[in-house]
Amino acid sequence: MAKDRPEPELDRDLPDLPPELRWREWMRRIEAVLFASASPVPREDLARIVGQGASVEMLVEDLAADLEGRAFEIARVAGGWTFRTRPAYAPAIRAAADVGMQRLDLSEFDVAVLAAIAYHQPITRDGLKDIFGKEINRDLIGRLHAHDLIGTGPRSPRRGAPYTFVTTEQFLVAFGLESLHDLPDREQLADAGVVTTAR
């Protein structure tokens, strides 16, 4: 978020406030930053707005508890925290709000290709062809790029040095994952019938 910007004048420690009001003010600061940020906010950025020694994690937990019963929640994704609407309200939002590019509209096959990239990254087009037994349409790769779900990874060390594909931070945000370690285990997916273990 604010990595290289000079820090503005901000009384982080709030020594003139009683402890309970100080804690509440730090919670509100975190709430304001999360509300204003277009991307997940990492712990180190939130630590810049609270007093020295204050636990960012505990402040976020208390803020999340304050939000119980509200239409939105705090989620830990992509190495930081963000506000998101609770899934129960998705139909209401689709019915009345202009969500524009936020809606992914991915087909089942699109999601399968995205999952293959996530599990096998960095992976080349030939690697995807080996997994699916057919050439992957350039339009599909273009859609995934357009939604910023995948990016270009390192060039493959093979002859011709083909490009590879990797998932992005936006992929983690879109699927509510803190990191790639949160991807479901392949055996769990196979047990659920989502993927097959043998071709």
Secondary structure, 3 states (H helix, E strand, C coil): CCCCCCCCCCCCCCCCCCHHHHHHHHHHHHHHHHHHCCCCEEHHHHHHHCCCCCCHHHHHHHHHHHCCCCCEEEEEECCEEEEEECHHHHHHHHHHCCCHHHCCCCCHHHHHHHHHHHHHCCECHHHHHHHHCCCCCHHHHHHHHHCCCEEECCCCCCCCCCCCEEECHHHHHHCCCCCHHHCCCHHHHHHCCCCCCCC
